[in-house]
Amino acid sequence: MLASIPTLTLNNAPAHDWLKTIHLAFVPGYSTPVLEEAIAGLLGQFQSLGHVLDETPGDETNVILSTAPFGTPLRWRQAMIFTARSRFKLSHTPTFIAMMHCTPAQFKEMVGRLDAAIRKPQPDPADFDFPGLAATAYKTLFEQGRRGGPILAMERVLQTQAMSIRVLLVVGDDHPQAIYHFDLVGAFPASMLNGGTPEEMYRDAALRVVTAMSSTDIHHHTAVGDPLPRAIWDEMTTPEAMCHAARELGLRNFFTDTVHVSSLTQVPAVGHSIANQYSEGCFSTWDTDIDALVATVTGSARPVEKAAINEADLVIITGVREDGMGALVRHVVDKANDPPSSEAVEMYDMDADLPQVRLDDGSLAPVIRSKLHGHRGVLAYDPRYVEYVSLDGPFFSYPVTCGTDAQARGVRYAFARSQAFRNPDDPRKVVFTILPGHGVIFGEKWIDGKEPFQTMWEYMDAGYIEIDSHVPQIAFDYVPRDDDRLYAANTHQVIKF
């Protein structure tokens, strides 16, 4: 672990205390002087932080760092995702990160082009005609740009051209000025020079990579117990309530469109190497008849439109595995039993440190009735009705991603501090936290006469919660304005090249 190693971070940003030592190998390829300078600085910081630089990738290598040209698609035989295991005779698949370099002028030109394209009422395929992308890419790029801005659309272009989900984009003329970090969920925080030293920028970039590598995927779900009889499932009111809630939330544009990898790339194997698609959001609610959580299934195995689910898109979660590596699920007889969303552990674990409540029928249930996760931000909220609970500081300095043990812990600890959930007399009915670079999670109390998620969508209609398409990429605050609401401030990095 690296907790004992002193770290010089950008603007004294706090790092996590659970970071692991990683093995990293650099495989040289395409290069520019600026890229070479960034690689040298980054590798130096990995080494000074106590990590191991492997001369060539081996069976201990966690990360393979390679390079790719900006704006030019790699041939699939050059992409590490396809060739590394056979080329280096690896017994495992490490994480691949592609580094590329562009000048500030190139950055501005591409962002400006995409900004103009996504401002149009309908997408024009010609605006999204980039080398190496499929003819259908314009649809996804337009939606992604509308969701998160032109940098997110640019991110999807570069990921596709580099054939790498993780990309480090180095921006600079004669020397690196910023390093953007791109990932699967669409985060784009940057390690910036901006008055600091190159050492600080490279250390910040190294810590972001180490943070991602130190969090563990927890989607190894396990089926337990006897399957629930179909007759009991059919008598439950929760499945229909979940389907109704999906439609209501869809009418309010909470769920973003599913990203289909096949719509972006002309290389079919790319989709099979990562996932044919990944879903944009999940939700769950507690069912008192079976004392379990009913949640949406994963969208990585097959398309699941969260705004139009049916009962086949639901799964029962009864707990978390002892090792924490996944959820415990209960199958239903004569029903499709796909695994739950990657946030299944997070959804169940949110209740671990919170009280239970006794309902009118005498049953005990978690204080959080319904939970909603989406790749959205919250622009404003009314603190009289809604409580914001913040993740711990390091999660803003060095974000983590969905479906990991780190995010599940961060969310659990944030909601454990909720006064609205801890105090039965607290009038606030909805609580949320922001996942920087990723999205938002809402929790809702039990309210007599209300359906699951009803309070959430009614609060959206009333303006007590205002959903934003942009997800904060850095630390931010909610500050008051002239009305009774608090507004997000400093949610985006401003980089002047």
Sequence and secondary structure as in RCSB ss.txt:
>XXXX:A:sequence
MLASIPTLTLNNAPAHDWLKTIHLAFVPGYSTPVLEEAIAGLLGQFQSLGHVLDETPGDETNVILSTAPFGTPLR
WRQAMIFTARSRFKLSHTPTFIAMMHCTPAQFKEMVGRLDAAIRKPQPDPADFDFPGLAATAYKTLFEQGRRGGP
ILAMERVLQTQAMSIRVLLVVGDDHPQAIYHFDLVGAFPASMLNGGTPEEMYRDAALRVVTAMSSTDIHHHTAVG
DPLPRAIWDEMTTPEAMCHAARELGLRNFFTDTVHVSSLTQVPAVGHSIANQYSEGCFSTWDTDIDALVATVTGS
ARPVEKAAINEADLVIITGVREDGMGALVRHVVDKANDPPSSEAVEMYDMDADLPQVRLDDGSLAPVIRSKLHGH
RGVLAYDPRYVEYVSLDGPFFSYPVTCGTDAQARGVRYAFARSQAFRNPDDPRKVVFTILPGHGVIFGEKWIDGK
EPFQTMWEYMDAGYIEIDSHVPQIAFDYVPRDDDRLYAANTHQVIKF
>XXXX:A:secstr
  TTS    GGG    S     EEEE   S  HHHHHHHHHHHHHHHHTT EEESS  TT  EEEEE  TTS   
GGG HHHHHHHHTT SS  EEEEEEEE HHHHHHHHHHHHHHHTSSS  GGGG  TTB TTHHHHHHHHHHHH H
HHHHHHHHHHHHT SEEEEEE SSS  EEEEE TT    EEE TTS HHHHHHHHHHHHHHHHHS B    EE S
S B HHHHHH SHHHHHHHHHHHHHHTT S   EEGGGTBS HHHHHHS SEE S EEEEEETTTTEEEEEB SS
SS   GGG  GGGEEEEEEE TTSSSEEEE BTTS    B TTHHHHHHTTTTS EEE TTS EEES  EEEEES
 EEEEE TTTEEE    THHHHS   TTBHHHHHHHHHHHHT HHHH TT    EEEEEETTTEEEEEE   TT 
 TTHHHHHHHHHTSEEEES    S  EEEE SSS EEEES S     
